Amino acid sequence: ESKTYPYADGQTPPLQLQNRASSTQLLSEMVNARVDGALIVQPINHGFDHSYVAAAIAASPSIFKGMMLHDPRMSPDDAVARLEELLLLGFVGVRFNPYLFDRPMSERNGGGLAVYRTCGQLNLPVGIMCFKGLDKHYSDIIRLIEASPETTLILDHFGFTNLNEIGDESFKLLLSLSKYPQVHVKISASFRITGSTGDPFPYKLVKTQRFDPLLQKFGADRLLFGTDFPFVLEQEGGYGGITQLVEGWASVLGEKERRALMGGTAERLFGKWGLFRLAKIG
């Protein structure tokens, strides 16, 4: 597929994933795990060229939705126009990668803030990936939240609050964001936050030190499960294993809360999917 949809310069994925990081493979994993639908976040490997994800959505519109990647190089007007263009192609949210910005995401009169505010007006969530830790972006995120309270914000991968001393302090910041009702947290990529503990699958420490407190502070209706495909394929348990694991974490909840965590929250934010109708989102 890379011949039709070339990778961005310097963004070729690892060789072991090149033949597995495809929408076809994702669909196969979903069928095996009986997952209802998937939100495909624009892969950094394709840069700001969204044609691959757009084609996947067009081929399976009841199964796939997209989250576009904001281009901080664009002017505010051009960035909003790009958002509106991709909205028509099945994209239902925007990813902010703070490491692509050379200035704060919340900069006044910047494209990031313009897009963030527009997402609030259009009821589109914004997801932020704090890959190097929430603490490095907390103040910037607060400014976004306060500049546009109506915008739904999702922090990916447990907010990247690793299981170590620094991560524990960042986790306190994450819990403090529960006071903002528009803030949500994605329960995904447990393997990325094991930190110095080396907490292996089935991630018992991630559950007790991250998932359980998040559930208590945010509630299931502000948490949403994700798999971090295709990278989860390289981890013990794979796609199906992590789906079953988080379902197990949710088994102590009531049916309404379980469904919220495993798909209901995502469908409330992004719209309905329609494969198996089991309210599980990949």
N, C-alpha and C positions, 0 to 999 in steps of 0.2 A: 504493500500500500504506500510505502514511502516514495515510490516512483511517481505515483499520482499526486500524493500529498507530501511534498518534501519537508524534511525537518529544517527548523531554523538554524542559522549558522551557530555552531558550537553547542547545539542542543540534541545531538544524536543520543538516543537512549542506550543503556547497556545492551550489549549483543544478546544476552540471554533473555531480554524482554522484547526485543524488536519484533519477533514473530508471535508474541503473546499479548502485546499491548494493543489490541485491536478491538473494535466494536463487535466483531464476530465472536472473538474469544469471550468478551464480556457477556454477550448474550448467552453463550453456552454455559458459562458459570452461573448465570442467573437462573437458567432453566433447571440446572442440576440442584441448585439451592432453593428453588421455588420462590425466587424473589420477583416482586411485582414490577418494579421499574427502577431506573437509575438516572440520577443527575450526573451528567458528564461535565466535569469542570475542564475548561480549556487547558489542554496539556501545554506546559512551557516548551515542550519539544517542538511545537508548531508555532511558537511565538504568538504573534497577533493575527495570524492567518487562521480564521475560524472555519475554513471550508471543510475540513475533515469532520469536525463535530457536526457542522450543519448537514453534511451528507448523511451521517449516521442518524440524525434526528429525522430527516426526510424519509429515510428508508424504514424507520420504525417509530413513527410519531406517537404511538400509544405506549411505548416502552421507554424511550429516551427523551430527556429534556437536557438543555445545556445551560451552563453558567459561563458567560463570556469573561475574558481577561481584559481588564482596563489597561489602556495604553497611556501612561502618564506623559508621553511626549506630545499628545494632542492638546490643542487649545480647548477651553471649556465648550465652545460651540461645536467643534468637531467631535469631541468625545461624547457629547449628548446625542448628536446625530448618529454616531456609530452605534450607540446603545439602542436607539430607536430602530435602526436598520436591522440589528440582530434580533431584536424582540420579535420581528415579523418572521424570523427563521426558526423560532422555537426555543430561543434562549430566554430563561426566566429569572436570571439573577446575574450578578457581577462579582467577579473575584478581584480583590485588591491584593497585589503582592507588594508589600512595602519596600522590598529590595529592588524593585524596578523604578522606584521614585528617587529622584535626586533631591527632593524637598519633602516636607511633611505631607502626608496624605490629606490633611485638613487645611492646607495652606489656603488662606483667603484669596478668592478670585482664581484659584487653580482648577484644573480639570477634574481632579479627584473629588473635591468638595461639590462641584457642579453635578457630577454624576451621582454622588451619594444623595444629594438633595432630590435629584430627578427620580432616583429609585424610590424614595419615599412617596413622591407624588404618583408614581406608577405602580406602587405596591410590589416592588421587586426587591428581594433581599440582597444584601451585600455581604459576601464572605471574605474574611481576612485571614491570611495564612502567616502567622508570626513564627516563621521557621526557626529563628534564632532566639525565641523566647518572648513571651507576652510583655515582660518587664521593659523591654526595649521600645515598645510601641504603645504602652498604656496611656500616656498623656495625649498622644496623637489620637488614639481611639476615643478617649473621653471628649476631645474637642469635636470629633465627628458626631458622636452621640448627641452632644448638646447643641450642635449646629442644626441638626435635623432629627428631632426626637421621633418623627413618624417613620423613619427608615428602619427596617428590620436588619439587624446585624447578626451574623453567624461567625463564631470563632471556630476555625477548623482544628481538628486533631487535639481535642482537650486543651486548646489554646497553647499548645506546645509547652505545657508545664511539666517538665521532666521530674522524674523521681530522684531528686537530689536536693541539696540545700538551696541552691538558687531557684530551682523549680518549685520548691515548697513555698518560697516567698512570692513567686509569680502566681502560684495557685491561690494565695490569699487575695491577690489583686483580682484574679478571675472570679472568685466567689463574691467579691465586693461588687462586681458588675451585675449581680443578680437583682440589685435594686432598680435597674433599668429594665422595664418589662419587654422592651424590644430586643434585648440581647438574648441570643440562643447559643448553644454549644454543640458542636458535632462530636459524637462519640465514635471516633474513628482512629485508625492507625495507632493502636495501643503499642505496637512494637517500636514506634518512634519516640516514646516518652519514658521508656524503662530506665533511662539514665544510668547512674552508677550501680543500681541494684541488679542490673542484668535480668530483671524479672521476666522469666520465659513464659511462653504459652503454657497454660491458659491465663496468664497475667493476673495472678491473685492480688498482687500489690496494686496494680493499676485499678482493679475493682475496688479494693478497700480504701485506698488513699486518694483516688481521683473520682471514679464513677459514683460511689455511694455518697460522698459529700456533695457532688454536683446534683445528684438526684434530690437530695434533701433541700438544697438551696434554690435550685431552678425549677424543680418539678419536671415530670416526664414530658409535659406539653411544651417545654422549651429546650429539650434535648432531642437530637436526631441521629440515628445510626447511619454510619457510612463504612465502607470497606477499604478505601484507599487502593482501589484497583488502578493499575496492574501490580503495584508494588507488593500488595498482600500475597500475590502468587508465589513470591520468594520466601514467605514466612511459613513457619509450622502451622498447619491447619488450613492454610490457604483461604480462599474466598468462602467456601462452604463452612469451614471451621470457625471463622470469626463470626459469621452470621449465627451459627448455632450457639456459640459462646455468649454473645450479647443477648440472644434470646433467653439463654439460661439465667443471665443476670436479671433479666426482666421478669422471670417466671414468678417471682415473689410479689409482683405488683398485681393490682386488679386488672381486669381485661381492658378497660378504657386506657389506663396508663401504659400497659404493655403495647397496645396498638399505637399509642402516641409515639413512644420511643422508637418502635420498629417500622414506622412509616407514616403514622397519622400527622405528626408534627411536620414532616417534610411535605406531605400532601396539602396541608393547610397553608404552607408557605409558597409552594411551587405549583400546586394544582394536582389533579388526580392522574394516576397511572392506571394501566388496565391490562395486565397479563394474566395473573392468577388470582388477583383481588385478595391476596392474603395480607395486605398492609405491611409488606416488608420492602424496604427500599435499599438498594445496593450501593 
